[in-house]
Amino acid sequence: NHLISPVGDVDWKKFTLTQTSNVTISTSGTAGDTELWLYSSNCTTQLGYDDDSGVDLFSSINMSSLAVGTYYVLVK
């Protein structure tokens, strides 16, 4: 869990998988509009993007069988 504040804030989050996993990254709240990007460990290869697939104007990225490694999420 991570707080995205104030409006217009841009945040990077990192996570590491120790086994192949199905991963869901999503934003939610009482009000807002977000975008999500998922990048591989080199932070240059984009693996996923979403603008409005979550509830209301929030975002959600669903990845099946994401390999072992470190990943970065950009939340805007």
TAQUI-V298176 format. One record per residue. N is the residue number from 1. RES is the residue in one small letter. PHI is phi in whole degrees, 0 to 359 (NA if undefined). Layout:
n=N res=RES phi=PHI
n=N res=RES phi=PHI
//
This chain:
n=1 res=n phi=NA
n=2 res=h phi=207
n=3 res=l phi=269
n=4 res=i phi=251
n=5 res=s phi=198
n=6 res=p phi=279
n=7 res=v phi=305
n=8 res=g phi=91
n=9 res=d phi=294
n=10 res=v phi=237
n=11 res=d phi=233
n=12 res=w phi=248
n=13 res=k phi=232
n=14 res=k phi=242
n=15 res=f phi=217
n=16 res=t phi=236
n=17 res=l phi=258
n=18 res=t phi=260
n=19 res=q phi=209
n=20 res=t phi=303
n=21 res=s phi=216
n=22 res=n phi=272
n=23 res=v phi=233
n=24 res=t phi=240
n=25 res=i phi=242
n=26 res=s phi=214
n=27 res=t phi=244
n=28 res=s phi=201
n=29 res=g phi=166
n=30 res=t phi=277
n=31 res=a phi=201
n=32 res=g phi=146
n=33 res=d phi=212
n=34 res=t phi=233
n=35 res=e phi=230
n=36 res=l phi=233
n=37 res=w phi=232
n=38 res=l phi=244
n=39 res=y phi=237
n=40 res=s phi=286
n=41 res=s phi=300
n=42 res=n phi=275
n=43 res=c phi=60
n=44 res=t phi=242
n=45 res=t phi=265
n=46 res=q phi=279
n=47 res=l phi=258
n=48 res=g phi=198
n=49 res=y phi=209
n=50 res=d phi=207
n=51 res=d phi=248
n=52 res=d phi=224
n=53 res=s phi=276
n=54 res=g phi=275
n=55 res=v phi=292
n=56 res=d phi=56
n=57 res=l phi=259
n=58 res=f phi=275
n=59 res=s phi=247
n=60 res=s phi=206
n=61 res=i phi=242
n=62 res=n phi=242
n=63 res=m phi=240
n=64 res=s phi=265
n=65 res=s phi=54
n=66 res=l phi=289
n=67 res=a phi=288
n=68 res=v phi=305
n=69 res=g phi=152
n=70 res=t phi=256
n=71 res=y phi=228
n=72 res=y phi=235
n=73 res=v phi=242
n=74 res=l phi=258
n=75 res=v phi=242
n=76 res=k phi=230
//
